[in-house]
Amino acid sequence: METIQLNIKGMTCNGCVSSVNNVLQKTPGVAGVDVSLEQNRATVVYNPKQANPAQLKAAIEDAGYDVI
Ligand SMILES: [Cu+2]
């Protein structure tokens, strides 16, 4: 397992946090997600054999947020 922190732009409320949480948890290979509204950050634990940072970033962007 690997852990990555992604800085996210565009989250304004707990609904946004839930959206980001959901898309990340639906991504194959993701084992754990923690999204912080205060820090505008998602911490993701993933299996590098099944997921990669580009896929995680794409999932967040597809949900309507920017990864910076
Ligand atoms: Cu929101």
N, CA, C, O and the ligand as a Tripos MOL2 file, in Angstrom:
@<TRIPOS>MOLECULE
protein
  273   271    69     0     0
PROTEIN
NO_CHARGES

@<TRIPOS>ATOM
      1 N           0.8370   -1.1950    0.0000 N.3       1 MET1
      2 CA          0.0000    0.0000    0.0000 C.3       1 MET1
      3 C           0.8770    1.2510    0.0000 C.2       1 MET1
      4 O           1.9620    1.2850    0.5800 O.2       1 MET1
      5 N           0.3700    2.2490   -0.6600 N.am      2 GLU2
      6 CA          1.0470    3.5430   -0.6480 C.3       2 GLU2
      7 C           0.0540    4.6140   -0.2150 C.2       2 GLU2
      8 O          -1.1590    4.4540   -0.3530 O.2       2 GLU2
      9 N           0.5930    5.7000    0.3080 N.am      3 THR3
     10 CA         -0.2480    6.8160    0.7400 C.3       3 THR3
     11 C           0.1520    8.0550   -0.0310 C.2       3 THR3
     12 O           1.3360    8.3360   -0.2180 O.2       3 THR3
     13 N          -0.8510    8.7910   -0.4770 N.am      4 ILE4
     14 CA         -0.5790   10.0300   -1.1890 C.3       4 ILE4
     15 C          -1.4870   11.1150   -0.6300 C.2       4 ILE4
     16 O          -2.6140   10.8520   -0.2100 O.2       4 ILE4
     17 N          -0.9680   12.3460   -0.6340 N.am      5 GLN5
     18 CA         -1.7980   13.4850   -0.2550 C.3       5 GLN5
     19 C          -2.0230   14.3290   -1.4950 C.2       5 GLN5
     20 O          -1.0810   14.6850   -2.2020 O.2       5 GLN5
     21 N          -3.2770   14.6400   -1.7460 N.am      6 LEU6
     22 CA         -3.6400   15.4450   -2.9100 C.3       6 LEU6
     23 C          -4.2600   16.7530   -2.4280 C.2       6 LEU6
     24 O          -5.1810   16.7490   -1.6100 O.2       6 LEU6
     25 N          -3.7590   17.8490   -2.9300 N.am      7 ASN7
     26 CA         -4.3280   19.1560   -2.5900 C.3       7 ASN7
     27 C          -5.4400   19.4700   -3.5720 C.2       7 ASN7
     28 O          -5.2430   19.4430   -4.7870 O.2       7 ASN7
     29 N          -6.6050   19.7680   -3.0310 N.am      8 ILE8
     30 CA         -7.8010   19.9250   -3.8540 C.3       8 ILE8
     31 C          -8.3110   21.3570   -3.7680 C.2       8 ILE8
     32 O          -8.3440   21.9670   -2.6990 O.2       8 ILE8
     33 N          -8.7040   21.8680   -4.9180 N.am      9 LYS9
     34 CA         -9.2570   23.2150   -4.9840 C.3       9 LYS9
     35 C         -10.7350   23.1060   -5.3450 C.2       9 LYS9
     36 O         -11.0950   22.3490   -6.2460 O.2       9 LYS9
     37 N         -11.5890   23.8490   -4.6560 N.am     10 GLY10
     38 CA        -12.9880   23.9030   -5.0370 C.3      10 GLY10
     39 C         -13.9540   23.3020   -4.0330 C.2      10 GLY10
     40 O         -15.1670   23.3830   -4.2240 O.2      10 GLY10
     41 N         -13.4370   22.6940   -2.9570 N.am     11 MET11
     42 CA        -14.3440   22.1480   -1.9420 C.3      11 MET11
     43 C         -14.7820   23.2750   -1.0130 C.2      11 MET11
     44 O         -13.9560   24.0060   -0.4680 O.2      11 MET11
     45 N         -16.1060   23.4030   -0.8430 N.am     12 THR12
     46 CA        -16.6060   24.5090   -0.0190 C.3      12 THR12
     47 C         -17.4420   24.0480    1.1660 C.2      12 THR12
     48 O         -17.6750   24.8330    2.0860 O.2      12 THR12
     49 N         -17.8980   22.8070    1.1730 N.am     13 CYS13
     50 CA        -18.7610   22.3530    2.2650 C.3      13 CYS13
     51 C         -18.6130   20.8530    2.4440 C.2      13 CYS13
     52 O         -17.8660   20.1900    1.7250 O.2      13 CYS13
     53 N         -19.3560   20.3270    3.4390 N.am     14 ASN14
     54 CA        -19.2510   18.8890    3.7060 C.3      14 ASN14
     55 C         -19.8150   18.0440    2.5760 C.2      14 ASN14
     56 O         -19.4580   16.8750    2.4320 O.2      14 ASN14
     57 N         -20.7080   18.6410    1.7630 N.am     15 GLY15
     58 CA        -21.1990   17.9160    0.5930 C.3      15 GLY15
     59 C         -20.0670   17.6580   -0.3910 C.2      15 GLY15
     60 O         -19.9770   16.5840   -0.9850 O.2      15 GLY15
     61 N         -19.2100   18.6490   -0.5550 N.am     16 CYS16
     62 CA        -18.0420   18.4860   -1.4240 C.3      16 CYS16
     63 C         -17.1300   17.3910   -0.8790 C.2      16 CYS16
     64 O         -16.6180   16.5620   -1.6320 O.2      16 CYS16
     65 N         -16.9350   17.4000    0.4290 N.am     17 VAL17
     66 CA        -16.0890   16.3880    1.0570 C.3      17 VAL17
     67 C         -16.6480   14.9950    0.7750 C.2      17 VAL17
     68 O         -15.9040   14.0690    0.4500 O.2      17 VAL17
     69 N         -17.9790   14.8580    0.9050 N.am     18 SER18
     70 CA        -18.6150   13.5660    0.6420 C.3      18 SER18
     71 C         -18.4290   13.1510   -0.8020 C.2      18 SER18
     72 O         -18.1560   11.9840   -1.0820 O.2      18 SER18
     73 N         -18.5730   14.1020   -1.7330 N.am     19 SER19
     74 CA        -18.4180   13.7820   -3.1440 C.3      19 SER19
     75 C         -17.0170   13.2600   -3.4360 C.2      19 SER19
     76 O         -16.8450   12.2460   -4.1130 O.2      19 SER19
     77 N         -16.0310   13.9610   -2.9200 N.am     20 VAL20
     78 CA        -14.6430   13.5540   -3.1650 C.3      20 VAL20
     79 C         -14.3850   12.1930   -2.5220 C.2      20 VAL20
     80 O         -13.7530   11.3200   -3.1170 O.2      20 VAL20
     81 N         -14.8870   12.0290   -1.2920 N.am     21 ASN21
     82 CA        -14.7600   10.7490   -0.6110 C.3      21 ASN21
     83 C         -15.3350    9.6140   -1.4460 C.2      21 ASN21
     84 O         -14.7100    8.5670   -1.6140 O.2      21 ASN21
     85 N         -16.5380    9.8420   -1.9660 N.am     22 ASN22
     86 CA        -17.2270    8.7930   -2.7160 C.3      22 ASN22
     87 C         -16.4730    8.3980   -3.9760 C.2      22 ASN22
     88 O         -16.2720    7.2110   -4.2300 O.2      22 ASN22
     89 N         -16.0550    9.3740   -4.7640 N.am     23 VAL23
     90 CA        -15.3920    9.0160   -6.0240 C.3      23 VAL23
     91 C         -14.0660    8.3130   -5.7610 C.2      23 VAL23
     92 O         -13.6670    7.4260   -6.5150 O.2      23 VAL23
     93 N         -13.3930    8.7090   -4.6990 N.am     24 LEU24
     94 CA        -12.1180    8.0430   -4.4070 C.3      24 LEU24
     95 C         -12.3550    6.6110   -3.9340 C.2      24 LEU24
     96 O         -11.6440    5.6910   -4.3360 O.2      24 LEU24
     97 N         -13.3580    6.4330   -3.0780 N.am     25 GLN25
     98 CA        -13.6160    5.0880   -2.5680 C.3      25 GLN25
     99 C         -14.1130    4.1490   -3.6550 C.2      25 GLN25
    100 O         -13.9540    2.9320   -3.5540 O.2      25 GLN25
    101 N         -14.7170    4.7180   -4.6990 N.am     26 LYS26
    102 CA        -15.1960    3.8850   -5.8140 C.3      26 LYS26
    103 C         -14.0590    3.5120   -6.7650 C.2      26 LYS26
    104 O         -14.2200    2.6310   -7.6100 O.2      26 LYS26
    105 N         -12.9300    4.1680   -6.6330 N.am     27 THR27
    106 CA        -11.8120    3.8950   -7.5280 C.3      27 THR27
    107 C         -11.1520    2.5710   -7.1470 C.2      27 THR27
    108 O         -10.7430    2.3990   -5.9990 O.2      27 THR27
    109 N         -11.0430    1.6350   -8.0910 N.am     28 PRO28
    110 CA        -10.4350    0.3430   -7.7780 C.3      28 PRO28
    111 C          -9.0180    0.4930   -7.2200 C.2      28 PRO28
    112 O          -8.2090    1.2570   -7.7460 O.2      28 PRO28
    113 N          -8.7360   -0.2370   -6.1650 N.am     29 GLY29
    114 CA         -7.4080   -0.2080   -5.5760 C.3      29 GLY29
    115 C          -7.2710    0.7220   -4.3910 C.2      29 GLY29
    116 O          -6.2580    0.7030   -3.6920 O.2      29 GLY29
    117 N          -8.2980    1.5430   -4.1610 N.am     30 VAL30
    118 CA         -8.2450    2.4780   -3.0320 C.3      30 VAL30
    119 C          -8.6770    1.7510   -1.7640 C.2      30 VAL30
    120 O          -9.7350    1.1210   -1.7230 O.2      30 VAL30
    121 N          -7.8470    1.8470   -0.7390 N.am     31 ALA31
    122 CA         -8.1110    1.1270    0.5030 C.3      31 ALA31
    123 C          -8.5700    2.0430    1.6210 C.2      31 ALA31
    124 O          -9.1950    1.5890    2.5800 O.2      31 ALA31
    125 N          -8.2680    3.3220    1.5060 N.am     32 GLY32
    126 CA         -8.6700    4.2350    2.5720 C.3      32 GLY32
    127 C          -8.6280    5.6690    2.0860 C.2      32 GLY32
    128 O          -7.7650    6.0500    1.2960 O.2      32 GLY32
    129 N          -9.5870    6.4690    2.5770 N.am     33 VAL33
    130 CA         -9.6670    7.8650    2.1520 C.3      33 VAL33
    131 C          -9.9630    8.7350    3.3650 C.2      33 VAL33
    132 O         -10.8160    8.4090    4.1900 O.2      33 VAL33
    133 N          -9.2420    9.8470    3.4570 N.am     34 ASP34
    134 CA         -9.5740   10.8470    4.4640 C.3      34 ASP34
    135 C          -9.5220   12.2100    3.7910 C.2      34 ASP34
    136 O          -8.4740   12.6270    3.2970 O.2      34 ASP34
    137 N         -10.6520   12.8990    3.7740 N.am     35 VAL35
    138 CA        -10.7100   14.2050    3.1110 C.3      35 VAL35
    139 C         -10.9040   15.2860    4.1720 C.2      35 VAL35
    140 O         -11.7990   15.1960    5.0120 O.2      35 VAL35
    141 N         -10.0530   16.3030    4.1200 N.am     36 SER36
    142 CA        -10.1410   17.4210    5.0590 C.3      36 SER36
    143 C         -10.5850   18.6760    4.3330 C.2      36 SER36
    144 O          -9.9250   19.1430    3.4040 O.2      36 SER36
    145 N         -11.7260   19.2190    4.7750 N.am     37 LEU37
    146 CA        -12.2190   20.4710    4.1940 C.3      37 LEU37
    147 C         -11.3190   21.6370    4.6110 C.2      37 LEU37
    148 O         -11.0220   22.5210    3.8080 O.2      37 LEU37
    149 N         -10.8870   21.6270    5.8810 N.am     38 GLU38
    150 CA        -10.0700   22.7240    6.3970 C.3      38 GLU38
    151 C          -8.7410   22.8230    5.6500 C.2      38 GLU38
    152 O          -8.2560   23.9140    5.3510 O.2      38 GLU38
    153 N          -8.1700   21.6620    5.3580 N.am     39 GLN39
    154 CA         -6.8450   21.6490    4.7210 C.3      39 GLN39
    155 C          -6.9220   21.5050    3.2140 C.2      39 GLN39
    156 O          -5.8950   21.4940    2.5350 O.2      39 GLN39
    157 N          -8.1550   21.3910    2.6780 N.am     40 ASN40
    158 CA         -8.3220   21.1980    1.2350 C.3      40 ASN40
    159 C          -7.4460   20.0670    0.7310 C.2      40 ASN40
    160 O          -6.7150   20.2100   -0.2490 O.2      40 ASN40
    161 N          -7.5340   18.9520    1.4150 N.am     41 ARG41
    162 CA         -6.6060   17.8670    1.1170 C.3      41 ARG41
    163 C          -7.2780   16.5150    1.2670 C.2      41 ARG41
    164 O          -8.1020   16.3000    2.1550 O.2      41 ARG41
    165 N          -6.9040   15.6130    0.3740 N.am     42 ALA42
    166 CA         -7.3430   14.2250    0.4990 C.3      42 ALA42
    167 C          -6.1150   13.3630    0.7470 C.2      42 ALA42
    168 O          -5.1070   13.4790    0.0490 O.2      42 ALA42
    169 N          -6.2110   12.5070    1.7380 N.am     43 THR43
    170 CA         -5.1710   11.5240    1.9920 C.3      43 THR43
    171 C          -5.7250   10.1770    1.5620 C.2      43 THR43
    172 O          -6.7590    9.7320    2.0610 O.2      43 THR43
    173 N          -5.0300    9.5290    0.6310 N.am     44 VAL44
    174 CA         -5.5390    8.3000    0.0290 C.3      44 VAL44
    175 C          -4.5200    7.1860    0.1970 C.2      44 VAL44
    176 O          -3.3430    7.3420   -0.1310 O.2      44 VAL44
    177 N          -4.9950    6.0550    0.7140 N.am     45 VAL45
    178 CA         -4.1790    4.8540    0.7830 C.3      45 VAL45
    179 C          -4.6160    3.9510   -0.3630 C.2      45 VAL45
    180 O          -5.8000    3.6470   -0.5060 O.2      45 VAL45
    181 N          -3.6580    3.5240   -1.1760 N.am     46 TYR46
    182 CA         -4.0420    2.7440   -2.3580 C.3      46 TYR46
    183 C          -3.0160    1.6590   -2.6480 C.2      46 TYR46
    184 O          -1.8580    1.7260   -2.2340 O.2      46 TYR46
    185 N          -3.4890    0.6670   -3.3710 N.am     47 ASN47
    186 CA         -2.6210   -0.4160   -3.8360 C.3      47 ASN47
    187 C          -2.0110    0.0050   -5.1710 C.2      47 ASN47
    188 O          -2.7350    0.1550   -6.1550 O.2      47 ASN47
    189 N          -0.6960    0.1980   -5.2220 N.am     48 PRO48
    190 CA         -0.0670    0.7010   -6.4520 C.3      48 PRO48
    191 C          -0.1750   -0.2610   -7.6340 C.2      48 PRO48
    192 O           0.0930    0.1240   -8.7720 O.2      48 PRO48
    193 N          -0.5630   -1.5020   -7.3730 N.am     49 LYS49
    194 CA         -0.7620   -2.4430   -8.4770 C.3      49 LYS49
    195 C          -2.1100   -2.2260   -9.1520 C.2      49 LYS49
    196 O          -2.3220   -2.6810  -10.2760 O.2      49 LYS49
    197 N          -3.0170   -1.5360   -8.4770 N.am     50 GLN50
    198 CA         -4.3700   -1.3590   -9.0150 C.3      50 GLN50
    199 C          -4.7190    0.0880   -9.3300 C.2      50 GLN50
    200 O          -5.6100    0.3550  -10.1370 O.2      50 GLN50
    201 N          -4.0230    1.0200   -8.6960 N.am     51 ALA51
    202 CA         -4.3420    2.4320   -8.9110 C.3      51 ALA51
    203 C          -3.0450    3.2240   -8.9670 C.2      51 ALA51
    204 O          -2.0050    2.7760   -8.4860 O.2      51 ALA51
    205 N          -3.1240    4.3930   -9.5570 N.am     52 ASN52
    206 CA         -1.9520    5.2730   -9.5670 C.3      52 ASN52
    207 C          -2.4210    6.7110   -9.3370 C.2      52 ASN52
    208 O          -3.6090    7.0090   -9.4570 O.2      52 ASN52
    209 N          -1.4850    7.5920   -9.0090 N.am     53 PRO53
    210 CA         -1.8700    8.9740   -8.6820 C.3      53 PRO53
    211 C          -2.6570    9.6560   -9.7920 C.2      53 PRO53
    212 O          -3.5480   10.4580   -9.5110 O.2      53 PRO53
    213 N          -2.3440    9.3530  -11.0470 N.am     54 ALA54
    214 CA         -3.0620    9.9870  -12.1580 C.3      54 ALA54
    215 C          -4.5350    9.5940  -12.1430 C.2      54 ALA54
    216 O          -5.4020   10.4210  -12.4260 O.2      54 ALA54
    217 N          -4.8230    8.3330  -11.8120 N.am     55 GLN55
    218 CA         -6.2110    7.8750  -11.7450 C.3      55 GLN55
    219 C          -6.9570    8.5510  -10.5910 C.2      55 GLN55
    220 O          -8.1240    8.9220  -10.7220 O.2      55 GLN55
    221 N          -6.2680    8.7010   -9.4700 N.am     56 LEU56
    222 CA         -6.9020    9.3490   -8.3180 C.3      56 LEU56
    223 C          -7.2180   10.7970   -8.6470 C.2      56 LEU56
    224 O          -8.2900   11.3060   -8.3200 O.2      56 LEU56
    225 N          -6.2660   11.4520   -9.2980 N.am     57 LYS57
    226 CA         -6.4480   12.8460   -9.6910 C.3      57 LYS57
    227 C          -7.6100   12.9680  -10.6800 C.2      57 LYS57
    228 O          -8.4350   13.8750  -10.5710 O.2      57 LYS57
    229 N          -7.6650   12.0550  -11.6360 N.am     58 ALA58
    230 CA         -8.7260   12.0920  -12.6460 C.3      58 ALA58
    231 C         -10.0960   11.9030  -12.0000 C.2      58 ALA58
    232 O         -11.0650   12.5510  -12.3960 O.2      58 ALA58
    233 N         -10.1790   11.0230  -11.0110 N.am     59 ALA59
    234 CA        -11.4550   10.7700  -10.3330 C.3      59 ALA59
    235 C         -11.9480   12.0400   -9.6420 C.2      59 ALA59
    236 O         -13.1350   12.3630   -9.6910 O.2      59 ALA59
    237 N         -11.0350   12.7500   -9.0050 N.am     60 ILE60
    238 CA        -11.4060   13.9950   -8.3200 C.3      60 ILE60
    239 C         -11.8270   15.0500   -9.3340 C.2      60 ILE60
    240 O         -12.8000   15.7740   -9.1210 O.2      60 ILE60
    241 N         -11.1000   15.1330  -10.4220 N.am     61 GLU61
    242 CA        -11.4130   16.1300  -11.4410 C.3      61 GLU61
    243 C         -12.7500   15.8270  -12.1130 C.2      61 GLU61
    244 O         -13.5050   16.7410  -12.4440 O.2      61 GLU61
    245 N         -13.0410   14.5390  -12.3140 N.am     62 ASP62
    246 CA        -14.3200   14.1460  -12.8920 C.3      62 ASP62
    247 C         -15.4800   14.5530  -11.9780 C.2      62 ASP62
    248 O         -16.5850   14.8130  -12.4540 O.2      62 ASP62
    249 N         -15.2280   14.6080  -10.6820 N.am     63 ALA63
    250 CA        -16.2640   15.0010   -9.7360 C.3      63 ALA63
    251 C         -16.4410   16.5180   -9.6960 C.2      63 ALA63
    252 O         -17.3540   17.0180   -9.0390 O.2      63 ALA63
    253 N         -15.5720   17.2560  -10.3970 N.am     64 GLY64
    254 CA        -15.7540   18.6910  -10.5070 C.3      64 GLY64
    255 C         -14.7980   19.5400   -9.6830 C.2      64 GLY64
    256 O         -15.0300   20.7350   -9.5000 O.2      64 GLY64
    257 N         -13.7350   18.9380   -9.1870 N.am     65 TYR65
    258 CA        -12.7690   19.6940   -8.3720 C.3      65 TYR65
    259 C         -11.4040   19.6640   -9.0450 C.2      65 TYR65
    260 O         -11.1250   18.8120   -9.8880 O.2      65 TYR65
    261 N         -10.5750   20.5990   -8.6610 N.am     66 ASP66
    262 CA         -9.2320   20.6650   -9.2260 C.3      66 ASP66
    263 C          -8.2230   20.0910   -8.2400 C.2      66 ASP66
    264 O          -8.3340   20.2810   -7.0290 O.2      66 ASP66
    265 N          -7.2500   19.3960   -8.7780 N.am     67 VAL67
    266 CA         -6.1320   18.9180   -7.9750 C.3      67 VAL67
    267 C          -4.9200   19.7930   -8.3110 C.2      67 VAL67
    268 O          -4.5200   19.9050   -9.4690 O.2      67 VAL67
    269 N          -4.3500   20.4040   -7.2800 N.am     68 ILE68
    270 CA         -3.2440   21.3530   -7.5260 C.3      68 ILE68
    271 C          -1.9500   20.8460   -6.9390 C.2      68 ILE68
    272 O          -0.9190   21.5100   -7.0500 O.2      68 ILE68
    273 CU        -19.9580   21.6900   -1.2830 Cu       69 CU69
@<TRIPOS>BOND
     1     1     2 1
     2     2     3 1
     3     3     4 2
     4     3     5 am
     5     5     6 1
     6     6     7 1
     7     7     8 2
     8     7     9 am
     9     9    10 1
    10    10    11 1
    11    11    12 2
    12    11    13 am
    13    13    14 1
    14    14    15 1
    15    15    16 2
    16    15    17 am
    17    17    18 1
    18    18    19 1
    19    19    20 2
    20    19    21 am
    21    21    22 1
    22    22    23 1
    23    23    24 2
    24    23    25 am
    25    25    26 1
    26    26    27 1
    27    27    28 2
    28    27    29 am
    29    29    30 1
    30    30    31 1
    31    31    32 2
    32    31    33 am
    33    33    34 1
    34    34    35 1
    35    35    36 2
    36    35    37 am
    37    37    38 1
    38    38    39 1
    39    39    40 2
    40    39    41 am
    41    41    42 1
    42    42    43 1
    43    43    44 2
    44    43    45 am
    45    45    46 1
    46    46    47 1
    47    47    48 2
    48    47    49 am
    49    49    50 1
    50    50    51 1
    51    51    52 2
    52    51    53 am
    53    53    54 1
    54    54    55 1
    55    55    56 2
    56    55    57 am
    57    57    58 1
    58    58    59 1
    59    59    60 2
    60    59    61 am
    61    61    62 1
    62    62    63 1
    63    63    64 2
    64    63    65 am
    65    65    66 1
    66    66    67 1
    67    67    68 2
    68    67    69 am
    69    69    70 1
    70    70    71 1
    71    71    72 2
    72    71    73 am
    73    73    74 1
    74    74    75 1
    75    75    76 2
    76    75    77 am
    77    77    78 1
    78    78    79 1
    79    79    80 2
    80    79    81 am
    81    81    82 1
    82    82    83 1
    83    83    84 2
    84    83    85 am
    85    85    86 1
    86    86    87 1
    87    87    88 2
    88    87    89 am
    89    89    90 1
    90    90    91 1
    91    91    92 2
    92    91    93 am
    93    93    94 1
    94    94    95 1
    95    95    96 2
    96    95    97 am
    97    97    98 1
    98    98    99 1
    99    99   100 2
   100    99   101 am
   101   101   102 1
   102   102   103 1
   103   103   104 2
   104   103   105 am
   105   105   106 1
   106   106   107 1
   107   107   108 2
   108   107   109 am
   109   109   110 1
   110   110   111 1
   111   111   112 2
   112   111   113 am
   113   113   114 1
   114   114   115 1
   115   115   116 2
   116   115   117 am
   117   117   118 1
   118   118   119 1
   119   119   120 2
   120   119   121 am
   121   121   122 1
   122   122   123 1
   123   123   124 2
   124   123   125 am
   125   125   126 1
   126   126   127 1
   127   127   128 2
   128   127   129 am
   129   129   130 1
   130   130   131 1
   131   131   132 2
   132   131   133 am
   133   133   134 1
   134   134   135 1
   135   135   136 2
   136   135   137 am
   137   137   138 1
   138   138   139 1
   139   139   140 2
   140   139   141 am
   141   141   142 1
   142   142   143 1
   143   143   144 2
   144   143   145 am
   145   145   146 1
   146   146   147 1
   147   147   148 2
   148   147   149 am
   149   149   150 1
   150   150   151 1
   151   151   152 2
   152   151   153 am
   153   153   154 1
   154   154   155 1
   155   155   156 2
   156   155   157 am
   157   157   158 1
   158   158   159 1
   159   159   160 2
   160   159   161 am
   161   161   162 1
   162   162   163 1
   163   163   164 2
   164   163   165 am
   165   165   166 1
   166   166   167 1
   167   167   168 2
   168   167   169 am
   169   169   170 1
   170   170   171 1
   171   171   172 2
   172   171   173 am
   173   173   174 1
   174   174   175 1
   175   175   176 2
   176   175   177 am
   177   177   178 1
   178   178   179 1
   179   179   180 2
   180   179   181 am
   181   181   182 1
   182   182   183 1
   183   183   184 2
   184   183   185 am
   185   185   186 1
   186   186   187 1
   187   187   188 2
   188   187   189 am
   189   189   190 1
   190   190   191 1
   191   191   192 2
   192   191   193 am
   193   193   194 1
   194   194   195 1
   195   195   196 2
   196   195   197 am
   197   197   198 1
   198   198   199 1
   199   199   200 2
   200   199   201 am
   201   201   202 1
   202   202   203 1
   203   203   204 2
   204   203   205 am
   205   205   206 1
   206   206   207 1
   207   207   208 2
   208   207   209 am
   209   209   210 1
   210   210   211 1
   211   211   212 2
   212   211   213 am
   213   213   214 1
   214   214   215 1
   215   215   216 2
   216   215   217 am
   217   217   218 1
   218   218   219 1
   219   219   220 2
   220   219   221 am
   221   221   222 1
   222   222   223 1
   223   223   224 2
   224   223   225 am
   225   225   226 1
   226   226   227 1
   227   227   228 2
   228   227   229 am
   229   229   230 1
   230   230   231 1
   231   231   232 2
   232   231   233 am
   233   233   234 1
   234   234   235 1
   235   235   236 2
   236   235   237 am
   237   237   238 1
   238   238   239 1
   239   239   240 2
   240   239   241 am
   241   241   242 1
   242   242   243 1
   243   243   244 2
   244   243   245 am
   245   245   246 1
   246   246   247 1
   247   247   248 2
   248   247   249 am
   249   249   250 1
   250   250   251 1
   251   251   252 2
   252   251   253 am
   253   253   254 1
   254   254   255 1
   255   255   256 2
   256   255   257 am
   257   257   258 1
   258   258   259 1
   259   259   260 2
   260   259   261 am
   261   261   262 1
   262   262   263 1
   263   263   264 2
   264   263   265 am
   265   265   266 1
   266   266   267 1
   267   267   268 2
   268   267   269 am
   269   269   270 1
   270   270   271 1
   271   271   272 2
@<TRIPOS>SUBSTRUCTURE
     1 MET1         2 RESIDUE 1 A MET
     2 GLU2         6 RESIDUE 1 A GLU
     3 THR3        10 RESIDUE 1 A THR
     4 ILE4        14 RESIDUE 1 A ILE
     5 GLN5        18 RESIDUE 1 A GLN
     6 LEU6        22 RESIDUE 1 A LEU
     7 ASN7        26 RESIDUE 1 A ASN
     8 ILE8        30 RESIDUE 1 A ILE
     9 LYS9        34 RESIDUE 1 A LYS
    10 GLY10       38 RESIDUE 1 A GLY
    11 MET11       42 RESIDUE 1 A MET
    12 THR12       46 RESIDUE 1 A THR
    13 CYS13       50 RESIDUE 1 A CYS
    14 ASN14       54 RESIDUE 1 A ASN
    15 GLY15       58 RESIDUE 1 A GLY
    16 CYS16       62 RESIDUE 1 A CYS
    17 VAL17       66 RESIDUE 1 A VAL
    18 SER18       70 RESIDUE 1 A SER
    19 SER19       74 RESIDUE 1 A SER
    20 VAL20       78 RESIDUE 1 A VAL
    21 ASN21       82 RESIDUE 1 A ASN
    22 ASN22       86 RESIDUE 1 A ASN
    23 VAL23       90 RESIDUE 1 A VAL
    24 LEU24       94 RESIDUE 1 A LEU
    25 GLN25       98 RESIDUE 1 A GLN
    26 LYS26      102 RESIDUE 1 A LYS
    27 THR27      106 RESIDUE 1 A THR
    28 PRO28      110 RESIDUE 1 A PRO
    29 GLY29      114 RESIDUE 1 A GLY
    30 VAL30      118 RESIDUE 1 A VAL
    31 ALA31      122 RESIDUE 1 A ALA
    32 GLY32      126 RESIDUE 1 A GLY
    33 VAL33      130 RESIDUE 1 A VAL
    34 ASP34      134 RESIDUE 1 A ASP
    35 VAL35      138 RESIDUE 1 A VAL
    36 SER36      142 RESIDUE 1 A SER
    37 LEU37      146 RESIDUE 1 A LEU
    38 GLU38      150 RESIDUE 1 A GLU
    39 GLN39      154 RESIDUE 1 A GLN
    40 ASN40      158 RESIDUE 1 A ASN
    41 ARG41      162 RESIDUE 1 A ARG
    42 ALA42      166 RESIDUE 1 A ALA
    43 THR43      170 RESIDUE 1 A THR
    44 VAL44      174 RESIDUE 1 A VAL
    45 VAL45      178 RESIDUE 1 A VAL
    46 TYR46      182 RESIDUE 1 A TYR
    47 ASN47      186 RESIDUE 1 A ASN
    48 PRO48      190 RESIDUE 1 A PRO
    49 LYS49      194 RESIDUE 1 A LYS
    50 GLN50      198 RESIDUE 1 A GLN
    51 ALA51      202 RESIDUE 1 A ALA
    52 ASN52      206 RESIDUE 1 A ASN
    53 PRO53      210 RESIDUE 1 A PRO
    54 ALA54      214 RESIDUE 1 A ALA
    55 GLN55      218 RESIDUE 1 A GLN
    56 LEU56      222 RESIDUE 1 A LEU
    57 LYS57      226 RESIDUE 1 A LYS
    58 ALA58      230 RESIDUE 1 A ALA
    59 ALA59      234 RESIDUE 1 A ALA
    60 ILE60      238 RESIDUE 1 A ILE
    61 GLU61      242 RESIDUE 1 A GLU
    62 ASP62      246 RESIDUE 1 A ASP
    63 ALA63      250 RESIDUE 1 A ALA
    64 GLY64      254 RESIDUE 1 A GLY
    65 TYR65      258 RESIDUE 1 A TYR
    66 ASP66      262 RESIDUE 1 A ASP
    67 VAL67      266 RESIDUE 1 A VAL
    68 ILE68      270 RESIDUE 1 A ILE
    69 CU69       273 GROUP 0 **** ****
